[in-house]
Structures are given as C-alpha cells and as structure tokens.
Amino acid sequence: MIMAVTPDLVHHDRLGEAHGPALGLTTELTGLIYAMRSFSDLTPSGVAGDARAASAAKGETLLAAYAQGIAHALLHDPPCAIDRASLEHWRTGTALQFWGSEQYMRGIPLADARSWHRNPEASPWTARQVERWSRRARRLNAAGRGDEGAFVLRPVA
C-alpha cells in the first residue's frame, strides 16, 4: 500500500529483504490494539508477510477494499462506541463510483495514464459518458443511496 500512497518512501533496492513473519490479526497483532509494543518486537526486519511481490497496483486494490469496508461499516453498522445521534453523514458519491468500477474491471488502476483521473483524453470514457454518470450519482445521493459519504462526529450532549 505504501507503493501506492507514497512511493518515494519505498526502498526498491531493498525489496529482496522485505519479508518477515506472517502476522495475523487474530493472533500477534490483536494485542497491539490494547498495549503499545514496538513493531520491531514482532519482526526484526520491520516487515510482516512478504513484500517482495508488492506493487503499487496491488496497494491500490487493497486500499480501495479497506476504504470500501470502512465506508460500509460507517454507513450501515456504526461502531458501538459511537452513538447514532453523534454521527452525521451525507451521501457524496460522484461519477468515480461508475467510471472507477469500470476501469477496475478493465484492469486500469486509478493512477494509470489511461485513467480518467489522470488523463481524460486517454481514458476509455467520453466527457458525455462521465457527465451522465455524474447526474446518476447526484440522483443516488439525493435518494440516500450514493456509495460515498462524508462524516462528522459530534460529542453526545
């Protein structure tokens, strides 16, 4: 995921060393939520799993999946620590929910030169098609069915 978000922090010349123990959330990492421990206590290399086969595209896929899971949880199953009255949200879906999904199915990452995000002229979509998707997203938002959201947490009085 770091390759996708901040690629300048990746030491590509050291990827051969980028492997360590496979840590599972149900075992070693769960305790980290409750007690601060250095990651180096768990893995001397500073890596969990095997990053030697990592890529920016795989990182983008993971980030999108995690973001979708978090958004779903916030929209449909607010965490028990947050009272429903303290969580305000608005549907803010855009045309991205449509062209982004279509690009994904065609194997075009968001940061790719063929992506509408990076270069609309080189993308498979026309401006007219993206505008139709924008109108559809606005209708879904108005109906409370948009697939993106903005959230504000306010203290419960």
C-alpha positions as CSV (number, residue, x, y, z in Angstrom):
1,M,0.0,0.0,0.0
2,I,2.9,2.3,0.6
3,M,3.9,1.9,-3.0
4,A,0.5,3.3,-4.0
5,V,0.3,6.1,-1.4
6,T,3.9,7.4,-1.0
7,P,6.1,5.5,-3.5
8,D,9.1,7.8,-2.7
9,L,9.3,6.1,0.7
10,V,9.9,2.7,-0.8
11,H,13.5,1.4,-1.0
12,H,13.1,-0.6,-4.2
13,D,16.8,-1.6,-3.9
14,R,16.0,-3.4,-0.6
15,L,12.8,-5.3,-1.7
16,G,14.7,-8.5,-1.6
17,E,14.9,-8.1,2.2
18,A,11.3,-7.2,2.6
19,H,9.9,-10.3,4.2
20,G,9.2,-11.3,7.8
21,P,6.8,-13.4,9.8
22,A,3.1,-13.8,8.7
23,L,1.2,-12.0,11.5
24,G,-2.5,-12.5,11.8
25,L,-5.0,-10.1,13.3
26,T,-6.4,-12.8,15.5
27,T,-3.0,-13.6,17.0
28,E,0.0,-11.4,17.4
29,L,-1.5,-8.1,16.2
30,T,-4.6,-8.1,18.3
31,G,-2.7,-7.3,21.4
32,L,-1.2,-4.2,19.8
33,I,-4.6,-2.5,19.9
34,Y,-4.6,-2.6,23.7
35,A,-0.9,-2.4,24.5
36,M,1.7,-0.3,22.7
37,R,4.6,-2.5,21.5
38,S,7.3,-1.8,19.0
39,F,6.7,-3.5,15.7
40,S,10.4,-4.5,15.8
41,D,9.5,-6.7,18.8
42,L,7.4,-8.8,16.3
43,T,9.6,-8.7,13.3
44,P,13.3,-7.7,13.2
45,S,13.1,-6.7,9.5
46,G,10.2,-4.4,10.2
47,V,8.1,-6.3,7.6
48,A,5.2,-8.6,8.3
49,G,4.5,-11.0,5.5
50,D,6.3,-10.9,2.2
51,A,6.6,-7.6,0.4
52,R,8.9,-8.9,-2.3
53,A,6.0,-9.3,-4.7
54,A,4.4,-6.0,-3.8
55,S,3.3,-3.4,-6.4
56,A,1.5,-0.1,-6.4
57,A,-1.4,-1.7,-8.3
58,K,-1.8,-4.3,-5.5
59,G,-1.6,-1.5,-2.9
60,E,-4.3,0.5,-4.7
61,T,-6.5,-2.6,-4.8
62,L,-6.0,-3.2,-1.0
63,L,-6.6,0.5,-0.2
64,A,-9.9,0.5,-2.2
65,A,-11.1,-2.6,-0.5
66,Y,-10.3,-1.3,3.0
67,A,-11.9,2.0,2.3
68,Q,-15.0,0.3,1.0
69,G,-15.2,-1.8,4.1
70,I,-14.8,1.2,6.4
71,A,-17.4,3.2,4.5
72,H,-19.8,0.3,4.6
73,A,-19.3,-0.1,8.4
74,L,-19.8,3.6,9.0
75,L,-22.9,3.8,6.8
76,H,-24.6,0.6,7.8
77,D,-23.2,-0.5,11.1
78,P,-21.7,2.4,13.1
79,P,-19.2,1.3,15.6
80,C,-20.7,0.6,19.1
81,A,-18.5,3.3,20.6
82,I,-20.3,5.9,18.5
83,D,-23.9,6.8,19.4
84,R,-26.0,7.1,16.3
85,A,-27.1,10.6,17.3
86,S,-23.5,11.7,17.3
87,L,-22.7,10.5,13.8
88,E,-23.9,12.7,10.9
89,H,-23.3,11.6,7.4
90,W,-24.1,12.7,3.8
91,R,-24.0,10.7,0.6
92,T,-21.4,12.2,-1.6
93,G,-21.0,9.7,-4.5
94,T,-19.6,11.0,-7.7
95,A,-19.1,9.7,-11.2
96,L,-16.0,8.0,-9.9
97,Q,-18.2,5.2,-8.4
98,F,-19.1,4.3,-12.0
99,W,-16.0,5.0,-14.1
100,G,-13.7,3.8,-11.3
101,S,-15.5,0.5,-11.2
102,E,-15.5,0.2,-15.0
103,Q,-11.7,0.9,-15.0
104,Y,-11.1,-1.6,-12.3
105,M,-12.9,-4.3,-14.3
106,R,-10.7,-3.4,-17.3
107,G,-7.5,-3.6,-15.2
108,I,-6.8,0.2,-15.3
109,P,-5.5,1.4,-12.0
110,L,-6.6,4.9,-10.8
111,A,-3.1,6.3,-11.2
112,D,-2.6,4.8,-14.7
113,A,-2.0,7.1,-17.7
114,R,-5.3,5.7,-19.2
115,S,-7.3,6.6,-16.1
116,W,-10.0,9.3,-16.4
117,H,-8.5,10.6,-13.1
118,R,-5.0,11.2,-14.7
119,N,-5.8,11.8,-18.3
120,P,-9.4,12.0,-19.5
121,E,-8.3,12.2,-23.2
122,A,-6.6,8.8,-22.9
123,S,-9.3,7.1,-20.9
124,P,-12.0,4.8,-22.4
125,W,-14.7,7.2,-21.4
126,T,-16.1,10.3,-23.1
127,A,-16.9,13.5,-21.3
128,R,-20.5,13.0,-22.1
129,Q,-20.5,9.5,-20.5
130,V,-18.8,10.8,-17.4
131,E,-21.4,13.6,-17.2
132,R,-24.2,11.0,-17.4
133,W,-22.5,9.1,-14.5
134,S,-22.3,12.4,-12.6
135,R,-26.0,13.0,-12.9
136,R,-26.8,9.5,-11.9
137,A,-24.5,9.9,-8.8
138,R,-26.4,13.1,-7.8
139,R,-29.8,11.3,-8.1
140,L,-28.5,8.4,-6.0
141,N,-27.1,10.8,-3.3
142,A,-30.5,12.6,-3.2
143,A,-32.2,9.3,-2.7
144,G,-29.7,8.4,0.1
145,R,-28.2,5.7,-2.0
146,G,-24.8,7.2,-3.0
147,D,-21.8,4.9,-2.4
148,E,-19.5,7.5,-0.8
149,G,-20.1,9.6,2.3
150,A,-18.9,12.5,4.4
151,F,-18.9,12.0,8.1
152,V,-19.0,14.4,11.1
153,L,-18.7,13.0,14.6
154,R,-20.1,15.3,17.3
155,P,-19.9,14.9,21.0
156,V,-23.1,13.5,22.5
157,A,-24.7,16.1,24.8
